[in-house]
Amino acid sequence: MIDHEASVHKDVECEITKKPIDDGVRYFSYSKINGDEQKVNLSEGEFMKPSIFDLNPLVYYRIKKPLKEGARLPRLDSSNFFNESADHGIDFEVVPSLQYQTNDKLIEVSK
């Protein structure tokens, strides 16, 4: 039998739902992404779903019981787990499609 008080993560809220992580497992990531330190707390339910935090490669601590008061987890160096590159962002190219008829009236109005 699990002691309910032993599994309550006090004063910690899920980044997605903005609700306290009162019960169950907490997923915590503390990483440096593009020069910025990023801390993420997720409940187990939200961790299992796709989210905005999936864009960057994050390594999470799985915390079953609350940390002792004053305890601090070290920041994880993502270069120990993932290869880094200087590239970031999205590249795309806009190419007009000439297969459609031009609307001369719309072009005239928009001038």
N, C-alpha and C positions, 0 to 999 in steps of 0.2 A: 504494500500500500504506500502511495506517495504522499508525503506531508505537503498539504497545499501551501502553507506558509513558506516552506523551503523552496518552492518553485516560483514565487512571486518576485518579479524583477522590479523593484521599487523605483519610481521616478524615471522610467524608461518608456518612451513611446515609439511605436512603429512609424517609420518615415513615410509610409504610403497611406495608412489609415488614420494616422495622427491619434490613435488610441493607445492607452497604456498596454504594455505587454504584461498582463496580469498573470497569465497562466501558460505553462508549457515552456517550450524551448525558444531561446532568443538567438538570432544570428547577427553577429557584429563584425563589421569590416572597418579597419582603420588603415588606410592606404594613402599613398601620395600619387595623385593622377595629374599629369601635365603641370607639375610644380605645386599643386594645391593639395593640402591635406584634406582627406574626405573620410568622414565617419558616417557609417550607415548602420542603423538598428532596424531589424525586421522581425516580425513574428514568424513562426514556422509556416503558417498558412500563406502569408504573403511571399515568403522566400521561395515557396514551391511554384508560384505563378510567375509568368513573364512580367518584367517591369522595366522601367527606365534605367535601373541600375545594372541591367544586363549589357548595356552598351560598352562599358569598360570592364576589363578583366579584373574582378575583385576576388580576394581570398577572404573567406569568412571564418570567424571563430563560431563554433556551435556551443552555446552556453546553456547547460541544463539547469543549473542552480545559480542563484544570485551571487555576484562577486562579494567578497568581504569588503567592508567599509574601508575606503582608501586604496583598494587594489586597483592597479592600472595594467591594462594589456598593452604590450608593445606594438608599435606600428609595423605592419608587415611590408617588407620591401618587395614590390611586385616583380622586380628584375630577377629575383631568386626563383620565380615561378614561370615568368613569361618573357619572351624576347621583345625588346623595345625597338622602335624605329623612330626616326625624326618626323615621319609623315603622320598627319592626323587630319581629320576632316573628310569631306565628301567632294569628289570631283564629278562634274557632269557637264555635258555639252548639249546645247539647244540647237537642233537642226530643223529648219522649217520644212514642212511637208508641202510639196507643190502638187499633190494629187487632188486637192480640193479647188473648187472654183473660187476666185477672189470676189469679194463683195465690194464692188466699186462704190456703192452708195454708203456703206459703213466707213470706208476709207475716207471718203469725201467729208462726211459728218465729223469725223474724229480729227480733222486737220485744224 
